[in-house]
Amino acid sequence: MAPEAAPAQPTLERAHVLHLLRQMMRIRRFEEKCAELYTASKIRGFLHLYIGEEAVAVGAIQALTSDDAIVATYREHGHALVRGIPASAIMAEMYGKQEGCSRGRGGSMHIFDAATRFYGGNAIVGGGLPIAVGLALADKLQGRSRVNACFFGEGAVAEGEFHECVNLAALWKLPVLFCCENNLYAMGTALKRSESETDLCLKAGSYEIAAWPVDGMDVLACEEAAHRAALEVRAGGGPCFLEFRTYRFRAHSMYDPQLYRDKREVEEWKLRDPIALFQTRLRERSLINDDDVKQIEDEVAAEIAHAIEFAEAGTLEPAGELTKFVYSERPRS
């Protein structure tokens, strides 16, 4: 089968902007419902919400084809939804049910789906970087025209894996699109308190790769930057680094008391809500109306309700299968 053509350049056509708005609203409502379900003890373990950062995943993934790979962090529900993993399979995974995309074994932090080339969900900070570089090396050795998009937070830039991976990708001109979601606080420490150099593009650029900042609260800016970078990577120009400057409106995780941020700062960032700003922009250009927004809200609500129903009706894996997929069985002689 011939490789899929690269996505077209971003446009302000009505169908496209409605798609972008719908995807951001899907993420927002899905995450809000997950917070409710977590409080009700339906979802357990750790839960990291993406609320406020929706424009990054939605915009950036528009630049990828179904043949490209995505590697994400533990804050990956939004990326998984945009990539095309059904909300029902993601929700069932959060519930720990066999019908989940990782058979309920991964939970919130380990969403995985080989069919859509979504390789995590990686709970270790920076842990997805070597995976993306490995995928990219395989593609280059096989002569495949693919982009391997790796999403990670600014906290990963302080990890050794970041420097090792960017260095190797630059040396070998590997097709990696490094997508840094800089929400300023990593887990709970401000960037300026953990990094002597806070210009992350300058750090990445020191490895002689193209690197530039992006307004991570503007979905069209995210899409445009990702298209530009993906075209360069796909053409064999080597890796690119994008610093999406964004902000999470909720705590690092549901366990986080969030004592390290000034509440006024959070409220100021909420004035730049990517969904609200995009809606305003589209209304000013007469590209959407109240009926469009209501229709999207209704469709999203129905999708999430179905996902919860699917998860509730799912089954837990029998204890007798605990070691399944853990140990490989040796063929009998």
C-alpha positions, 0 to 999 in steps of 0.5 A: 500500500502506498504511503499516506500523503502528508496532511494539507496546510492548515486552513480556516475552512469551516469544516476544518475549524469545526473539527479542531474545535470538536477535538479540543472540546472532546478532550476538555469534557473527557478530562472533566468527567475523568476528574468526577469519576476519580473522585467517585473512586471509579478511576484509581491510581494516578490521574494527570489531566490535560485541561488547558493544554488541548490546543497542543495535541489537537494542533500538532497531531493534524500534521501527522499521518496514520503511518507516523508514530506518537510517543506521549507522557503520562498526561496523554488522554488528549493525544490518544483521543485525537489520534483516534483511539475510541473514547470507550477503549480509553475509559475502559482502560482507566477503569482497569477493564479488559476491554481497555486499549491496554487490557486494563493493565496500564491505566491512565498513565499507560495508554497504548494502541499499536493499531494507531501507532500510539506508543504510550503513555510513559510514566517515567519523565523523559522515558518516551524520548529513547523510544521515539529515537528508536522508532525513528532509527528503524524508519531511517534504516528501512527507508520509510518516510515517517515522522515520529512525534514525541510529546514531553514536558519541560521537566524532561529537558533536565533529564539525561535522556533528553540530551542523549536523544536529541544528540543522537537524532541530530547526529544521525538525522533521524525523523523525530519531531520533538514536541515539548509541552512547556507548562512552566511547572513540570511536576511542582517546580517552576522552570526558572528554579530548576533550569539555569537556561530557561530558553528551551529552544536555545538548549535544543538548538545547541545540538544544531537542530531547528527549534522554535517556540509556539503559542501553545494556547492557539490551536492554529499556531500549533498546527501551523508550526507542526506542519512546518516542522513535520515537512522538514522532518519528513523530507529528511532534514533531521529532527526538529524541536517545538516548544509549545508554551502552554499551561495546565489549569488543573493540578499536576495530578489529582493528588497534588495540593497545588501549593506552588502556584499563585492562584492569581496566576492560574486565573490569568492563564485561564483568560487565555483558555484555548477553547474560549479564544478559538470560539471567539476568533471563529465567531468574529469571522462568522465561521461558527454560531451558537447552534454549532457549539451546542451540536458539538457539546451534545455529540461529545456528551453522548460519546462520553456517556457511551464510553462510561457505559462501556467501561462500567459494563466491562470485565476485570481480568481473572486473577489466573491471568496475572502473569499473561503477557509478562513471561514468554513461553519457550517452545517445547522441543 
